[in-house]
Amino acid sequence: MLRLRFLLLFLSLALGWQGAQALSPAAALALVQGEPEARIAALNQAILEPDARTQVLLQALAADSVRIYKDQLLIISADGASAQDALSGQDLTLPADALAQAEEVMLNNRLRGELDTALAALKLFSDKPEERLAAAQALAKEPSEARLALLDRALAKESSAEVRAALQLARAAALLNSENPALRSQAAKDLAEQARTPATELLLNERIAVEPDAMVKADLQTALRKVREGLAWGERLGALFTGLSQGSILLLVALGLAITYGLMGVINMAHGELMMIGAYATYLVQLGFRHYLPAAAFDYYLLAALPLAFLASAGVGAVMERTVLRWLYGRPLETLLATWGISLVLMQAVRSLFGAQNVGVENPAWMSGGLQLLPNLSLPYNRLLIIVFAGLVLGGMSLLIKRTRLGLFVRGVTQNRSMAACTGVNTARVDTYAFALGSGIAGLAGCALSQVGNVGPDLGQSYIVDAFMVVVLGGVGQLAGTVYAALGLGLVNKLLEGVVGAVLAKIAVLIFIIVFIQKRPQGIFAVKGRAAQD
């Protein structure tokens, strides 16, 4: 009985040693010498039963650190002063001129690509599910029938449903390159049912271009149609989300203008520059957090930037109103010229302080990434948060206008300035507060725009015309109209872009607005009250 136990122990140790034995010298040399096809075959064979030294050797090959010296593989150090045996890992003592005489291993682009894929494949057996998932996805992008055994082995051990799905996709993609037409047809059907993704569409297109069998080609084309039908919904929803995102940005930009132009009648051509000030205030807060606070606090800089952006733009707006615009009420064309001049001054001031080049504003970690709903539909967190932020600003502004004393005064001055003054309302102070409020909201818009675009002296110029179109289309002084116009223009513009292109879509939207204003000069919602009848 004791002898039997020793015999079983010996056999288990022997089998275990045999399963874990290192790459043989002949197999290792086959990786570095010979024709590319043979080297690729050796590479695919090596990763079927990899050990630690195999991975080290492949990584050294990718780093161009492998040399051949008298049929011996060496891995040289980064400084080139020492070497170790590639198979055993032992440090070697070589003649002084050995490294100089050693032959370099040549790798063409194809071999480098296969080597990168092989290194990714080795992670199929990692302890971390995210690494196994990334490896399976990498193999699906570079399919090869030679890796079917490796994929089958990984599938047999895999417990994660998400990784198993990725491995099955990689296996079907590999079968597309099979020499058996029946396997290629079945692989096309499997891909159409299991993976309707942009990568699958590209894979099928590439295979159709080289497929010699007519029946298999027909199956590939049928599979491609199914994949495109599945992707169509993602494209439609993506266009709707992009339009909603663009509409929310237009709403943020136009809300401040709805006060300064819609309620006060000031054609503020410097509205875009007030947004620019809010964006640069965000940039300065970011610099302050980076240089004077711990790194862990950086993700919260945006929360501090919001009130500062509002106050900076509101302060500049209040100064504009008290020094220039208070003398120009009732003369809209003169306010246009005056604010246009102020916009030039503000842009030049920013160029003098920060330079003419764009500055970098980073997203906090909690705004990076996105929500993956469909294979071809990802909703970026920064866009989602801007939509939410626009709704919060709209709600706050609506409450301020309808539920506060300042809002009551603003509505009273807007509808009948003389009567409001007769009741004791300080109309000059209300004008300053209202203009500062509209300017502050422009600063909030600039803060939000810094998270999705470039921050530079010309930031506001891209939005000022669209903002005026939104306010005019929605109805002067009507917040509800501003909301409908902003979201409507954003959605219509993005949907048309997918049909006729960006330029023609912009022209079509502009023509629509002109025709609409001709038929309904008051906009979507007309102003009610005595002012509307003057």
C-alpha positions in Angstrom: 0.0 0.0 0.0 2.8 2.4 0.9 4.6 1.6 -2.4 1.4 2.3 -4.3 1.2 5.7 -2.6 4.8 6.5 -3.5 4.2 5.4 -7.1 1.1 7.7 -7.4 3.0 10.6 -5.9 5.9 10.1 -8.3 3.5 9.9 -11.3 1.6 13.0 -10.3 4.9 14.9 -9.8 6.2 13.7 -13.1 3.0 14.6 -15.0 2.9 18.0 -13.2 6.5 18.7 -14.2 5.8 17.7 -17.8 2.7 20.0 -18.0 4.7 22.9 -16.6 8.0 22.4 -18.5 9.5 25.4 -20.1 9.6 26.1 -23.8 12.1 23.8 -25.6 15.2 25.4 -27.2 14.0 24.2 -30.7 10.6 25.8 -30.2 12.1 29.0 -28.9 14.5 29.3 -31.9 11.5 28.7 -34.2 10.0 31.9 -32.8 13.0 34.0 -33.8 14.3 32.4 -37.0 12.9 31.3 -40.3 10.1 32.5 -42.5 7.2 34.6 -41.1 4.6 31.9 -41.6 6.6 29.3 -39.7 7.4 31.8 -36.9 3.7 32.7 -36.6 2.8 29.0 -36.4 5.4 28.5 -33.7 4.1 31.5 -31.8 0.5 30.1 -31.9 1.8 26.8 -30.7 3.8 28.4 -27.8 0.8 30.2 -26.3 -1.3 27.0 -26.2 0.5 25.8 -23.1 2.4 28.9 -21.9 4.6 29.1 -18.8 6.1 32.1 -17.1 9.3 32.0 -19.2 7.3 31.9 -22.4 5.6 35.1 -21.4 8.9 36.7 -20.5 10.4 35.7 -23.9 7.4 37.1 -25.8 7.5 40.4 -23.9 11.3 40.6 -24.6 10.7 40.0 -28.3 8.1 42.8 -28.3 10.6 45.1 -26.6 13.4 44.1 -29.1 15.5 42.8 -26.2 16.2 39.3 -27.6 19.5 38.4 -29.3 20.9 35.1 -30.8 24.4 34.1 -29.8 25.7 30.8 -31.1 22.2 29.2 -31.2 21.5 30.5 -27.7 18.7 33.0 -27.0 19.7 35.9 -24.8 17.6 38.6 -23.2 19.7 41.7 -22.8 19.2 44.3 -20.1 17.8 47.8 -20.8 21.3 49.3 -20.6 22.8 46.5 -22.8 25.5 45.7 -20.2 24.3 42.2 -19.2 22.2 39.3 -20.4 20.3 36.2 -19.2 19.3 33.0 -20.7 15.9 33.4 -22.3 14.7 29.9 -21.4 16.1 29.4 -17.9 16.3 33.1 -16.7 19.8 32.6 -15.4 22.3 35.4 -15.6 25.1 34.6 -18.0 28.8 35.4 -18.0 29.8 36.0 -21.6 32.9 37.1 -23.4 33.4 40.8 -23.6 32.5 41.0 -27.3 29.6 38.5 -27.1 26.8 41.1 -27.0 28.3 43.0 -29.9 28.5 39.8 -32.0 25.0 38.6 -31.0 22.5 38.7 -33.9 19.4 40.8 -33.6 15.9 39.3 -34.0 14.1 40.8 -37.0 10.4 41.5 -36.7 8.3 42.9 -39.6 4.9 44.6 -39.0 2.9 41.4 -39.4 5.0 39.6 -36.8 4.7 42.5 -34.4 1.0 42.4 -34.8 0.8 38.7 -34.2 3.1 39.1 -31.2 0.9 41.8 -29.6 -2.1 39.6 -30.1 -0.3 36.6 -28.6 0.6 38.7 -25.5 -3.0 39.7 -25.2 -4.1 36.0 -25.5 -1.9 35.1 -22.6 -4.1 37.2 -20.4 -7.0 34.9 -21.1 -6.0 33.0 -18.0 -5.5 36.0 -15.8 -7.0 36.1 -12.3 -8.7 39.4 -13.2 -11.9 39.2 -15.2 -11.3 42.7 -16.8 -8.0 41.5 -18.2 -9.6 38.3 -19.6 -12.3 40.3 -21.2 -9.8 42.7 -22.8 -7.8 39.7 -24.1 -11.0 38.1 -25.6 -11.9 41.4 -27.3 -8.4 41.8 -28.7 -8.5 38.2 -30.2 -11.9 39.0 -31.8 -10.4 42.0 -33.6 -7.4 39.8 -34.9 -9.1 36.4 -35.6 -7.1 33.4 -36.5 -8.1 29.7 -36.8 -4.8 28.8 -35.2 -6.0 30.1 -31.9 -9.2 28.0 -31.8 -7.6 25.5 -29.4 -6.5 28.4 -27.1 -10.1 29.8 -27.1 -11.6 26.4 -26.4 -9.3 26.0 -23.5 -10.2 29.4 -22.1 -13.9 28.8 -22.6 -13.7 25.5 -20.7 -12.3 27.4 -17.6 -14.2 30.6 -17.9 -16.9 31.3 -15.2 -17.8 35.0 -16.1 -20.8 35.3 -18.4 -19.5 38.5 -20.0 -16.1 37.0 -20.7 -17.7 33.8 -22.0 -19.7 35.9 -24.5 -16.6 37.7 -25.7 -14.7 34.4 -26.0 -17.6 32.9 -28.1 -17.5 36.0 -30.3 -13.7 35.6 -30.8 -14.2 31.9 -31.6 -16.8 32.7 -34.2 -14.6 35.4 -35.7 -11.7 32.9 -35.9 -13.9 30.4 -37.7 -14.6 33.0 -40.4 -11.0 32.3 -41.6 -11.4 28.5 -41.6 -10.6 26.5 -44.8 -13.9 24.7 -44.4 -16.8 26.6 -46.2 -19.4 25.1 -43.9 -17.6 26.4 -40.8 -17.4 29.8 -42.4 -21.1 29.9 -43.1 -22.0 28.8 -39.6 -19.6 31.4 -38.1 -21.3 34.1 -40.1 -24.7 33.0 -38.7 -23.4 32.8 -35.2 -22.0 36.3 -35.5 -25.3 37.7 -36.8 -27.1 36.3 -33.8 -24.6 36.8 -31.0 -22.7 40.0 -31.8 -24.4 42.8 -33.7 -21.5 45.3 -33.1 -19.5 47.7 -35.3 -16.5 45.3 -35.0 -18.6 42.4 -36.4 -19.8 44.6 -39.3 -16.2 45.4 -40.2 -15.2 41.8 -39.8 -18.0 40.6 -42.2 -17.2 43.3 -44.7 -13.6 42.3 -44.8 -14.5 38.6 -45.2 -17.0 39.3 -48.0 -14.3 41.1 -50.0 -12.1 38.0 -50.1 -14.7 35.2 -49.9 -14.3 32.8 -53.0 -17.4 30.6 -52.3 -20.6 32.0 -53.7 -22.9 30.3 -51.1 -20.7 31.3 -48.2 -20.7 34.8 -49.6 -24.5 34.9 -49.7 -24.6 33.8 -46.0 -22.1 36.5 -45.1 -24.2 39.1 -46.8 -27.3 37.9 -45.0 -25.5 38.1 -41.7 -24.2 41.5 -42.5 -27.8 42.8 -43.2 -28.9 41.4 -39.8 -26.0 43.1 -38.0 -26.8 46.4 -39.7 -30.4 46.1 -38.7 -29.3 45.7 -35.1 -26.9 48.6 -35.3 -29.6 50.9 -36.9 -31.4 51.3 -33.5 -28.2 52.3 -31.8 -27.5 54.9 -34.5 -31.0 56.4 -34.3 -30.9 56.6 -30.5 -27.4 58.0 -30.7 -28.6 60.8 -33.0 -31.5 61.5 -30.6 -29.2 61.7 -27.7 -26.7 63.9 -29.6 -29.6 66.2 -30.5 -30.8 66.3 -26.9 -27.3 67.1 -25.7 -26.9 69.8 -28.3 -30.3 71.2 -27.3 -29.4 71.3 -23.6 -26.2 73.2 -24.4 -28.2 75.7 -26.5 -30.7 76.0 -23.6 -27.9 76.8 -21.2 -26.5 79.4 -23.6 -29.8 80.9 -24.3 -31.2 81.1 -20.8 -29.1 84.1 -19.9 -29.9 85.8 -23.2 -33.6 85.2 -22.5 -33.2 87.7 -19.6 -30.9 90.2 -21.1 -32.6 90.3 -24.5 -36.0 88.7 -23.9 -36.9 90.6 -20.7 -34.8 93.7 -21.0 -34.6 94.3 -24.8 -30.8 94.6 -24.8 -29.2 93.0 -27.9 -26.1 91.8 -26.0 -23.5 90.8 -28.5 -21.0 90.3 -25.6 -23.1 87.3 -24.3 -20.7 84.9 -25.8 -17.8 86.6 -24.1 -19.6 86.4 -20.7 -19.7 82.6 -21.3 -16.0 82.8 -22.1 -15.3 84.5 -18.8 -17.1 81.6 -17.0 -15.0 79.1 -18.8 -11.8 80.8 -17.9 -12.9 81.1 -14.3 -13.3 77.3 -14.4 -9.8 77.0 -15.8 -8.3 79.2 -13.0 -10.1 77.2 -10.3 -8.7 74.0 -11.9 -5.2 75.5 -11.7 -5.7 76.5 -8.1 -6.8 73.0 -7.1 -3.9 71.4 -8.9 -1.2 73.6 -7.4 -2.4 74.4 -3.9 -4.6 71.5 -2.8 -4.0 67.7 -2.5 -4.4 65.6 -5.6 -7.4 63.8 -4.0 -9.3 67.1 -4.0 -8.9 67.7 -7.7 -12.1 65.8 -8.6 -14.1 68.4 -6.7 -12.8 71.5 -8.5 -15.8 71.8 -10.7 -18.1 72.1 -7.7 -16.1 75.1 -6.6 -15.9 76.5 -10.1 -19.7 76.8 -10.6 -20.3 79.6 -8.1 -17.1 81.4 -9.1 -18.0 81.2 -12.8 -21.4 82.6 -12.0 -20.0 85.5 -9.8 -17.2 86.4 -12.3 -19.6 86.7 -15.3 -22.3 88.4 -13.1 -19.8 90.9 -11.9 -18.7 91.8 -15.4 -22.3 92.0 -16.5 -23.2 94.3 -13.7 -20.3 96.7 -14.6 -21.4 96.7 -18.2 -24.9 97.6 -17.3 -24.0 100.3 -14.8 -21.4 102.0 -17.0 -22.8 101.6 -20.6 -26.1 99.9 -21.0 -28.1 102.0 -18.5 -27.9 104.9 -20.9 -29.1 102.9 -23.9 -32.4 101.3 -22.8 -35.1 101.6 -25.5 -32.4 101.8 -28.3 -31.7 98.2 -29.3 -29.5 98.9 -32.3 -27.2 101.1 -30.1 -27.0 98.4 -27.5 -26.0 96.0 -30.3 -23.1 98.3 -31.3 -22.0 99.0 -27.7 -22.0 95.4 -26.6 -20.2 94.3 -29.8 -17.4 96.8 -28.9 -17.3 95.4 -25.4 -17.1 91.9 -26.7 -13.9 92.9 -28.7 -12.4 94.4 -25.6 -13.1 91.3 -23.5 -11.7 89.0 -26.1 -8.5 91.0 -26.4 -8.2 91.2 -22.7 -8.3 87.4 -22.5 -5.8 87.1 -25.3 -3.4 89.4 -23.4 -3.8 87.5 -20.1 -4.0 83.9 -21.2 -2.7 83.9 -24.8 -4.4 83.3 -28.1 -4.2 79.5 -27.8 -6.8 77.3 -26.2 -6.2 76.2 -22.6 -6.9 72.7 -21.2 -9.7 72.1 -18.8 -9.8 68.4 -17.6 -12.9 66.5 -16.7 -13.1 65.3 -13.1 -12.9 61.5 -12.8 -16.6 61.2 -12.1 -17.3 62.8 -15.5 -15.0 60.6 -17.5 -16.3 57.5 -19.3 -19.8 56.8 -20.4 -22.8 54.6 -20.1 -22.8 51.7 -22.6 -26.4 51.0 -23.5 -25.9 49.2 -26.9 -22.8 48.0 -28.7 -22.7 51.2 -30.8 -24.4 53.5 -28.3 -22.4 55.0 -25.4 -23.7 58.0 -23.5 -20.8 60.1 -22.2 -21.1 61.0 -18.5 -20.2 64.7 -19.2 -23.0 65.1 -21.7 -25.5 63.4 -19.4 -24.5 65.6 -16.5 -24.8 68.7 -18.7 -28.4 67.7 -19.6 -29.2 67.4 -15.9 -27.4 70.6 -15.1 -29.3 72.5 -17.8 -32.6 71.2 -16.2 -31.5 72.3 -12.7 -30.5 75.8 -14.0 -33.8 76.1 -15.8 -35.7 75.1 -12.7 -33.8 77.5 -10.5 -34.3 80.3 -12.9 -38.0 79.6 -13.3 -38.5 79.6 -9.5 -36.5 82.8 -9.2 -38.6 84.6 -11.8 -42.0 83.3 -10.6 -41.6 82.9 -6.8 -39.2 85.6 -5.6 -39.5 89.3 -5.0 -36.8 90.0 -7.5 -38.6 87.9 -10.1 -41.8 89.9 -9.4 -40.0 93.2 -9.9 -38.4 91.9 -13.1 -41.7 90.8 -14.5 -43.3 94.1 -13.5 -40.6 96.2 -15.1 -40.7 94.1 -18.2 -44.5 94.5 -18.7 -44.8 98.2 -17.8 -41.7 100.1 -16.6 -43.5 103.4 -15.9 -46.2 101.7 -13.8 -43.6 99.7 -11.9 -41.7 102.9 -11.1 -44.9 104.6 -9.9 -45.4 101.8 -7.4 -42.0 102.4 -5.8 -39.9 99.8 -7.7 -36.3 101.0 -8.2 -36.2 100.1 -11.9 -32.5 101.0 -12.3 -31.5 98.5 -9.6 -33.8 95.9 -11.0 -32.2 96.3 -14.4 -28.7 95.8 -12.8 -29.8 92.7 -10.9 -31.5 91.2 -14.0 -28.6 91.9 -16.3 -26.2 90.5 -13.7 -28.4 87.4 -13.4 -28.5 86.8 -17.1 -24.7 87.3 -17.3 -24.1 84.9 -14.4 -26.2 82.2 -16.1 -24.0 82.8 -19.2 -21.0 82.1 -16.9 -22.6 78.8 -15.8 -23.0 77.9 -19.5 -19.3 78.6 -20.0 -18.4 76.4 -17.1 -20.4 73.6 -18.5 -19.0 74.1 -22.1 -15.5 73.8 -20.7 -16.2 70.1 -20.0 -17.2 69.3 -23.6 -15.1 71.6 -25.8 -12.1 73.8 -26.1 -11.7 76.9 -24.0 -10.3 79.9 -25.9 -10.9 83.5 -26.6 -13.3 82.6 -29.4 -15.4 80.3 -27.3 -18.6 82.4 -27.3 -18.5 83.2 -31.0 -19.7 79.6 -31.9 -22.9 80.0 -29.9 -24.0 83.6 -29.9 -26.0 83.4 -33.2 -27.7 80.1 -32.2 -28.6 81.6 -28.9 -30.3 84.6 -30.5 -32.2 82.2 -32.8 -33.4 80.2 -29.9 -34.7 83.3 -28.0 -36.4 84.8 -31.0 -37.9 81.5 -32.1 -39.2 80.7 -28.6 -40.8 84.1 -28.1 -39.2 87.1 -26.5 -39.3 86.9 -22.7 -40.8 83.4 -22.6 -38.8 80.7 -20.8 -41.1 77.9 -22.0 -40.5 79.0 -25.6 -36.8 79.1 -25.0 -36.9 75.5 -23.8 -38.9 74.2 -26.7 -36.8 76.2 -29.3 -33.5 75.0 -27.8 -34.4 71.3 -27.7 -36.2 71.5 -31.0 -33.3 73.1 -32.8 -30.8 70.7 -31.3 -32.8 67.6 -32.3 -33.8 68.8 -35.8 -30.2 70.0 -36.6 -28.6 66.7 -35.5 -31.3 64.5 -37.3 -30.8 66.5 -40.5 -27.1 66.2 -40.3 -27.4 62.5 -40.7 -29.4 62.9 -43.9 -28.0 66.0 -45.7 -24.8 66.8 -43.9 -23.8 69.5 -41.4 -23.7 72.5 -43.7 -27.1 71.8 -45.5 -28.7 71.0 -42.1 -27.6 74.4 -40.8 -29.0 76.2 -43.8 -32.3 74.3 -43.6 -32.7 75.2 -40.0 -32.0 78.8 -40.7 -34.5 78.9 -43.6 -37.1 77.3 -41.3 -36.6 79.9 -38.6 -36.9 82.8 -41.1 -40.1 81.4 -42.6 -41.5 80.7 -39.1 -40.8 84.3 -37.9 -42.4 85.7 -41.0 -45.6 83.8 -40.2 -45.4 84.2 -36.5 -43.3 87.2 -35.4 -44.1 86.7 -31.7 -42.3 83.3 -31.7 -43.7 80.0 -30.4 -45.2 81.8 -27.3 -46.3 85.4 -27.6 -45.7 87.9 -24.7 -48.9 88.6 -22.7 -49.6 91.9 -21.0 -49.7 95.6 -21.9 -46.2 95.6 -23.3 -47.3 93.3 -26.0 -49.9 95.7 -27.2 -47.6 98.8 -27.4 
